[in-house]
Amino acid sequence: MEYVLAVAILLFFGFILFLIFGPCFTVQQQSAAIVQRFGRFTRVGLPGLNFKLPIVETVAGRINLRVQQLDVRVETKTEDNVFVHVVVSVQYSVLPDKVYDAYYKLSDPHTQMSAFVFDVVRARVPRLKLDDVFEKKDEIADAVKNELAHVMYDFGYGIVKALVTDIEPDRKVKDAMNEINAAQRLRIAATEKGEADRILKVKAAEAEAQSKALQGRGIADQRRAIVEGLRESVDEFQKSVPGTSAQDVMNLVLMTQYFDTLKEIGATSRSNTILIPHTPGNLNELSTQMRDAMISADLVTHEARSRSMQEVNGDEVVHPSAKRHGHES
């Protein structure tokens, strides 16, 4: 019984050793296996089932052929002496025909690529101002890709893409930039608001001017209609009542308007109208005063125009009263 148990244990360990050092091994898709014979590179195992010589050949390692990403955070300084952290994401993969170089030439590819990223970023960013760093981040990424692609190709790696994923200046600088942006936007908003207020005032002034023009036109039409109506009334009255003069008719019209005005004032409970002497006997006097005022205004206007013309022609201005005294003497 003990003999059978010992044989079973030996068979089990033999099977395990066969699996480990046996002739068969598998390689996953998008991977490659490095096969060595007594420590020397023999071949690359491709995806699928592979065979090797037991004990003589071994699988030294496996390499992932899929695209991988390396994020490198670089601290550097800009031309305007602002320290920033630039995060560069490098997407790379092992070239299928250079698996040997990728496995044997580099012991730590991440460290190697990070060193080149540091070198390129710290060579480009110090020549740019902070605002230009944000605007030209694609140029920085292209420079990193070109440098890495040229160097890492000899080590069996291909650079798919390099991206500047983040540019983070100091917190105080970021707050200052936000304040500058806010101030610029407030200035633009104030300018737009002032322009809107100006447009509203201009439109209101234009509307008021048009309203005044229409109002004046309406008043002129109203007065023209009143004059026309008065003329027709005077003509009809003179035809109906022989022997009446135009002055008599105008006095009658004034009397009628006078009583109509009193009627309208009396019909209003709240009125701030101030009445001049309004006895019926004063209508002739009121008409005379109005006529004299109009004649005086015309004389003053004519005198002012004559004086202006004389000043333009260089003549001496002589007051009419002085002329009158001169004739009397």
Backbone torsions as a table, in degrees:
resi	resn	phi	psi	omega
1	MET	NA	-43.8	178.7
2	GLU	-66.2	-32.6	177.7
3	TYR	-64.9	-41.9	179.8
4	VAL	-65.3	-41.3	179.8
5	LEU	-64.6	-40.4	179.1
6	ALA	-65.4	-39.5	178.7
7	VAL	-65.1	-40.9	179.8
8	ALA	-62.7	-41.3	179.2
9	ILE	-65.1	-41.1	178.7
10	LEU	-63.9	-40.7	177.5
11	LEU	-64.1	-38.3	-179.9
12	PHE	-64.9	-48.1	178.7
13	PHE	-66.3	-32.8	176.6
14	GLY	-65.2	-38.0	178.5
15	PHE	-66.9	-39.5	177.8
16	ILE	-63.7	-44.3	178.7
17	LEU	-64.4	-34.0	178.1
18	PHE	-65.5	-40.8	178.7
19	LEU	-65.2	-36.4	-177.8
20	ILE	-77.3	-47.6	-175.2
21	PHE	-106.4	15.9	-177.4
22	GLY	-73.4	-180.0	-175.6
23	PRO	-82.6	-9.1	-174.2
24	CYS	-111.6	141.7	170.0
25	PHE	-156.2	155.5	-177.3
26	THR	-116.0	151.8	177.5
27	VAL	-124.6	131.1	-179.5
28	GLN	-72.2	157.9	177.5
29	GLN	-61.4	146.9	-177.2
30	GLN	58.2	34.9	176.2
31	SER	-139.9	166.1	177.1
32	ALA	-144.0	145.6	-179.7
33	ALA	-112.6	141.4	178.4
34	ILE	-98.9	116.1	-178.2
35	VAL	-102.9	126.8	179.1
36	GLN	-119.2	150.7	175.7
37	ARG	-121.2	112.0	-175.6
38	PHE	53.4	40.3	177.0
39	GLY	86.5	-0.6	-179.9
40	ARG	-109.1	140.4	-178.3
41	PHE	-63.2	133.6	179.9
42	THR	-112.6	-54.2	-176.7
43	ARG	-163.0	176.9	177.2
44	VAL	-108.4	124.7	177.4
45	GLY	-80.7	123.5	-178.3
46	LEU	-86.7	165.6	-179.2
47	PRO	-58.4	139.9	-179.8
48	GLY	115.5	-159.8	-179.6
49	LEU	-85.1	131.5	-179.2
50	ASN	-129.3	160.1	179.9
51	PHE	-125.6	149.7	177.1
52	LYS	-146.1	161.7	178.5
53	LEU	-77.4	124.4	-179.1
54	PRO	-59.0	142.1	177.1
55	ILE	67.5	-38.5	-177.2
56	VAL	-75.8	-44.9	-177.6
57	GLU	-109.8	143.6	179.2
58	THR	-135.4	156.8	174.6
59	VAL	-89.2	107.1	-176.1
60	ALA	-74.9	-29.8	-178.3
61	GLY	-179.6	170.8	179.4
62	ARG	-128.7	144.9	-178.6
63	ILE	-122.3	135.5	178.3
64	ASN	-84.0	125.7	-179.5
65	LEU	-96.4	0.0	179.9
66	ARG	-76.7	161.4	179.3
67	VAL	-71.2	130.2	-180.0
68	GLN	-120.4	165.4	-177.7
69	GLN	-129.2	137.6	177.9
70	LEU	-122.9	121.0	178.3
71	ASP	-98.4	123.1	-178.1
72	VAL	-119.0	124.4	178.8
73	ARG	-103.4	117.0	-173.7
74	VAL	-115.2	129.9	173.3
75	GLU	-100.3	126.4	-178.6
76	THR	-148.0	-179.6	-176.9
77	LYS	-123.3	143.1	179.0
78	THR	-89.2	177.4	-179.3
79	GLU	-65.0	-33.2	179.1
80	ASP	-91.3	26.7	170.9
81	ASN	60.8	44.9	174.9
82	VAL	-115.1	124.2	178.8
83	PHE	-82.5	130.9	-178.1
84	VAL	-133.2	155.9	172.1
85	HIS	-107.6	120.3	-179.5
86	VAL	-109.2	123.7	179.0
87	VAL	-102.7	119.7	-179.4
88	VAL	-113.9	126.4	178.1
89	SER	-104.2	118.4	-178.5
90	VAL	-106.4	120.5	176.7
91	GLN	-101.6	122.9	-173.3
92	TYR	-140.4	168.1	176.5
93	SER	-155.5	157.4	177.0
94	VAL	-81.1	130.8	178.4
95	LEU	-71.3	129.5	-176.3
96	PRO	-58.2	-32.6	-178.7
97	ASP	-88.4	4.0	178.9
98	LYS	-129.3	36.9	178.7
99	VAL	-64.3	-38.7	179.4
100	TYR	-58.5	-48.2	-179.4
101	ASP	-64.2	-40.8	-178.2
102	ALA	-65.6	-31.1	-176.4
103	TYR	-86.5	-36.9	-170.7
104	TYR	-100.7	-25.4	-174.4
105	LYS	-86.0	-29.0	-178.9
106	LEU	-119.5	130.4	176.3
107	SER	-89.0	-29.2	-179.1
108	ASP	-142.2	86.5	-176.9
109	PRO	-63.6	-31.3	-179.1
110	HIS	-63.1	-44.1	178.8
111	THR	-64.8	-38.7	-179.9
112	GLN	-64.4	-47.6	-179.3
113	MET	-67.0	-38.1	178.3
114	SER	-61.3	-39.0	179.2
115	ALA	-63.2	-42.1	178.6
116	PHE	-67.7	-37.4	177.8
117	VAL	-63.2	-45.2	177.0
118	PHE	-57.8	-43.5	-176.8
119	ASP	-64.9	-44.1	-177.4
120	VAL	-69.8	-45.4	-177.1
121	VAL	-65.0	-43.9	-178.9
122	ARG	-74.1	-10.0	174.3
123	ALA	-92.0	-25.8	-175.9
124	ARG	-96.9	-45.4	-173.0
125	VAL	-63.9	-41.0	-179.8
126	PRO	-61.4	-11.7	177.3
127	ARG	-94.9	3.8	-178.5
128	LEU	-121.4	147.7	171.7
129	LYS	-78.5	166.3	-173.3
130	LEU	-59.7	-45.1	179.8
131	ASP	-63.3	-36.3	-179.9
132	ASP	-71.0	-27.1	177.9
133	VAL	-62.5	-42.1	178.4
134	PHE	-67.1	-38.4	-177.1
135	GLU	-75.1	-30.8	-173.9
136	LYS	-111.1	29.7	179.8
137	LYS	-66.1	-29.6	177.4
138	ASP	-66.4	-35.5	177.0
139	GLU	-66.0	-38.2	177.1
140	ILE	-63.7	-42.9	-179.9
141	ALA	-64.0	-41.2	178.7
142	ASP	-65.1	-38.1	178.1
143	ALA	-63.8	-41.2	177.9
144	VAL	-63.4	-44.2	-179.0
145	LYS	-63.3	-45.9	-178.0
146	ASN	-63.3	-40.8	-180.0
147	GLU	-66.6	-45.8	-179.3
148	LEU	-67.7	-40.3	-179.0
149	ALA	-62.2	-37.6	-179.4
150	HIS	-69.9	-39.6	-175.4
151	VAL	-83.5	-44.9	-173.1
152	MET	-75.1	-13.9	177.9
153	TYR	-63.8	-36.5	178.8
154	ASP	-68.4	-18.9	178.1
155	PHE	-98.4	7.0	175.5
156	GLY	90.4	13.4	-178.8
157	TYR	-115.3	140.5	175.0
158	GLY	-111.3	134.9	-179.5
159	ILE	-93.7	115.1	-179.3
160	VAL	-78.6	-48.7	-176.4
161	LYS	-160.6	147.7	172.9
162	ALA	-125.2	129.0	-175.3
163	LEU	-128.4	134.8	170.6
164	VAL	-89.5	100.5	-172.3
165	THR	-89.3	-16.6	-178.6
166	ASP	-158.6	139.3	173.2
167	ILE	-129.3	111.0	-172.4
168	GLU	-121.6	102.2	175.3
169	PRO	-77.0	178.8	177.3
170	ASP	-60.4	152.0	-175.6
171	ARG	-59.8	-41.1	-179.9
172	LYS	-65.7	-39.2	178.8
173	VAL	-66.0	-39.9	179.1
174	LYS	-63.8	-42.2	177.7
175	ASP	-63.1	-40.1	178.9
176	ALA	-64.6	-40.9	177.8
177	MET	-62.5	-40.7	177.8
178	ASN	-65.0	-38.2	178.2
179	GLU	-66.6	-39.6	177.2
180	ILE	-62.6	-43.7	179.2
181	ASN	-63.6	-41.9	179.0
182	ALA	-64.1	-40.8	179.2
183	ALA	-64.5	-40.7	177.9
184	GLN	-63.3	-41.7	179.3
185	ARG	-67.4	-37.0	177.1
186	LEU	-65.6	-38.8	178.1
187	ARG	-64.5	-42.0	177.9
188	ILE	-64.5	-41.2	179.1
189	ALA	-63.7	-40.0	178.6
190	ALA	-65.4	-40.2	178.0
191	THR	-63.3	-44.3	178.9
192	GLU	-64.7	-38.5	178.7
193	LYS	-65.6	-43.0	177.3
194	GLY	-62.4	-40.2	177.9
195	GLU	-64.0	-39.3	177.7
196	ALA	-64.9	-42.4	177.3
197	ASP	-62.6	-40.7	179.1
198	ARG	-62.2	-43.5	179.7
199	ILE	-62.9	-41.0	179.0
200	LEU	-62.9	-42.4	-179.5
201	LYS	-67.3	-40.5	179.0
202	VAL	-63.5	-43.7	179.6
203	LYS	-65.7	-38.6	177.9
204	ALA	-64.8	-41.0	178.7
205	ALA	-65.4	-41.5	177.3
206	GLU	-62.9	-41.5	178.5
207	ALA	-63.7	-41.1	179.2
208	GLU	-65.3	-40.1	178.7
209	ALA	-63.1	-44.2	177.5
210	GLN	-63.3	-38.6	178.5
211	SER	-64.3	-43.9	178.8
212	LYS	-63.4	-41.1	179.3
213	ALA	-62.0	-44.5	178.2
214	LEU	-65.8	-38.3	178.4
215	GLN	-64.0	-44.6	177.9
216	GLY	-62.9	-39.1	177.5
217	ARG	-64.2	-38.6	178.2
218	GLY	-65.5	-41.7	179.1
219	ILE	-64.1	-41.8	178.8
220	ALA	-62.1	-43.6	177.4
221	ASP	-63.1	-37.7	179.6
222	GLN	-64.1	-45.1	-180.0
223	ARG	-66.8	-37.6	178.2
224	ARG	-63.0	-40.6	178.6
225	ALA	-66.8	-37.0	178.5
226	ILE	-64.7	-44.9	179.3
227	VAL	-62.1	-42.5	179.2
228	GLU	-63.4	-40.9	178.1
229	GLY	-66.1	-40.2	178.3
230	LEU	-64.3	-41.1	178.8
231	ARG	-61.4	-44.2	179.4
232	GLU	-65.6	-38.4	178.9
233	SER	-64.3	-41.9	179.0
234	VAL	-62.4	-44.8	179.6
235	ASP	-61.6	-45.6	-179.7
236	GLU	-65.2	-39.9	-179.4
237	PHE	-65.5	-42.2	179.2
238	GLN	-65.4	-33.7	177.2
239	LYS	-71.4	-36.5	-177.2
240	SER	-78.3	-36.5	-178.1
241	VAL	-116.7	98.5	-179.7
242	PRO	-65.4	146.3	176.7
243	GLY	90.7	-5.3	179.0
244	THR	-87.4	147.5	178.5
245	SER	-100.3	169.9	178.2
246	ALA	-65.1	-33.6	178.5
247	GLN	-64.2	-40.2	177.4
248	ASP	-62.8	-40.6	179.7
249	VAL	-65.7	-42.9	179.3
250	MET	-63.0	-38.1	176.5
251	ASN	-62.9	-39.6	178.0
252	LEU	-64.8	-40.5	178.8
253	VAL	-65.3	-43.6	177.5
254	LEU	-60.6	-41.3	178.0
255	MET	-61.4	-43.7	-179.8
256	THR	-63.1	-46.7	178.9
257	GLN	-64.2	-33.7	179.4
258	TYR	-61.7	-48.3	-179.5
259	PHE	-70.8	-32.3	175.8
260	ASP	-64.7	-39.3	178.8
261	THR	-65.4	-44.3	177.2
262	LEU	-60.1	-37.0	179.5
263	LYS	-65.7	-42.8	-179.7
264	GLU	-67.5	-39.7	178.1
265	ILE	-65.1	-40.8	179.5
266	GLY	-68.9	-25.6	179.9
267	ALA	-77.1	-12.0	-179.1
268	THR	-99.4	127.9	-177.6
269	SER	-73.9	-35.2	180.0
270	ARG	-116.8	113.9	-177.8
271	SER	-141.4	139.1	176.5
272	ASN	-112.0	27.6	-178.2
273	THR	-81.0	134.9	176.4
274	ILE	-104.3	124.3	-177.0
275	LEU	-95.8	133.8	170.6
276	ILE	-79.3	169.6	179.9
277	PRO	-49.9	122.9	-167.0
278	HIS	-126.6	30.6	173.3
279	THR	-74.4	148.5	-178.1
280	PRO	-57.6	-31.0	-178.8
281	GLY	-69.7	-17.2	-178.5
282	ASN	-88.7	0.5	-177.9
283	LEU	-64.1	-42.1	178.4
284	ASN	-62.7	-41.9	178.8
285	GLU	-63.4	-41.9	178.6
286	LEU	-62.3	-41.6	178.5
287	SER	-64.1	-40.1	179.1
288	THR	-64.6	-42.3	179.3
289	GLN	-61.8	-43.0	179.4
290	MET	-64.0	-41.5	179.6
291	ARG	-65.6	-43.4	178.9
292	ASP	-63.7	-39.1	178.9
293	ALA	-62.7	-40.0	179.5
294	MET	-67.2	-40.3	179.3
295	ILE	-65.5	-41.5	178.7
296	SER	-63.1	-41.6	178.4
297	ALA	-61.7	-40.8	178.3
298	ASP	-63.7	-41.3	179.6
299	LEU	-63.4	-43.8	179.3
300	VAL	-62.2	-42.5	178.7
301	THR	-62.4	-44.4	179.8
302	HIS	-63.4	-40.6	179.7
303	GLU	-65.2	-40.6	179.2
304	ALA	-64.5	-40.6	179.0
305	ARG	-65.6	-40.9	179.7
306	SER	-63.8	-40.4	179.2
307	ARG	-64.4	-39.9	179.1
308	SER	-64.7	-41.2	179.6
309	MET	-65.3	-38.9	179.2
310	GLN	-67.2	-38.3	178.0
311	GLU	-65.4	-36.3	178.2
312	VAL	-66.8	-39.8	-178.5
313	ASN	-81.5	-6.5	178.3
314	GLY	84.0	11.4	178.5
315	ASP	-82.0	156.5	178.9
316	GLU	-79.0	135.0	-179.0
317	VAL	-84.3	125.0	-179.8
318	VAL	-120.0	123.8	-178.5
319	HIS	-67.6	143.1	179.8
320	PRO	-55.9	-35.1	-179.9
321	SER	-66.9	-34.1	177.8
322	ALA	-67.6	-39.8	175.8
323	LYS	-59.7	-41.8	-177.3
324	ARG	-64.2	-45.7	178.6
325	HIS	-63.4	-32.4	-179.9
326	GLY	-67.3	-39.4	178.3
327	HIS	-67.2	-39.4	-179.3
328	GLU	-64.5	-36.9	179.6
329	SER	-72.7	NA	NA
